[in-house]
């Protein structure tokens, strides 16, 4: 299978995972009302978790665009590594991202640069 096909899949998967993660915020908030620790730092830990998920959601959607334009490979690798934390779907997407983006052929595609759209 062509490397462009794999990169297109990664772009789509990063966008979908980012949107799903972002759309899950109301459910996560409701669950946090019952699960959140009542200790001194409980609210701070919950807020930090929400901020992490928000930043990760936005980063995954930005990574989708970066993969689509074949720019910022390291950024997309970092997003793939962070997606590993979103078990189980994010773990699968993260592994796929890391495997594909670490290939030499993909590195050569990114090194060409300037390729914004694919037929």
N, C-alpha and C positions, 0 to 999 in steps of 0.2 A: 504494500500500500504506500502511496506517495506521502512524503513528509508534509506536504501542504494539506492533505486530508487530515492528518493527525493534528496539525496546528489549528485547522478550522474547527475540529471537534473540541480541542482544548478551549478555544475562544468561546464556543457555545456553552460548554460545561461550566466554565468560570462565571459566565454571565448568569446562567440559570441558578447556580449555587449561591451567588451573591444575592439574587432576587429572592430566592427561597429563604435564605438566612434573614434577609431584611423583612420579609413578609411574616416571619415567625415571631417577630418582636411582641405582638400582643399576647400570644400564647406563653411566651417565655416570661413576660411580665406577670401574668396571672399565676403562673407556677411559682415565680419568685416570692409572691406574697405568702405562700404556704411553706416554702422550703427555706427561705432566707433565714440565716441564723439571727437570733435576737441578741447576740453578744454586742460588745462595744463597737467592733469593727464590721458588724454584719452588713449594715447599709453601705459602707464604703466598698466592701468586697462585691456586693451586688451591683453597685454603680460601675465599678471597674470592669466587671463582666459584661455589662451592657455596652459600655464604651468600646471594649475589645470587639464584641460582636458587630457593632456598628461600623467601626473602622475596617474590620475584616470584610464586611459586606461591600463597602464602597471600594476597597482595594481589589476584591475579586472582580467587580464590575469594571474597574479601570484596567485590570490585568487582561480582561477579555479584549478590550480595545488595543492594548499593547501587543498582544499576540496576533491580533488581526492585522496590525500594521507592521509586524515584525520588528518592533522596537522594545527596548528595556527588558531584555531576556532575564537578567538577574532579578528584576522586580517580579516577573512572573514566576521565577523559581522560588522566590521567598513566599509569594502568595500560595503556591502549590504546597510548600512545606507547612505553612500555617493551616491550610485546608485539611491537613492530616488530623488536626484536632477535632474536626467536625465529624465524628464517628456516626454512622458507618459510611454514608455517601461521600462526605468530604474526604475521607481516608482513601477511598477508591480513586476519586478524582485527583487527589494530591499525588498518589503513587503514579498514576498515568501521566500527570504533568511532569513530574520529576524524571521519569523514564524517557519521555519524548524529548524534553528540552535539554537533556544532557547528551543527546546524540551528536556526533560530529557533523552529520549532514545538516542538522537543524542549526548548529552553530554557524555553518557556512551560509545558510539562508539568511540568518540574522546579520552576518558580516557584510553581505551584499548591500543591505540597507536600501532605502528609497522605494521599496515595493509596498505600496499602500493598498492596492486592490487586486484581487485575483479573479480570473475569469472563471 
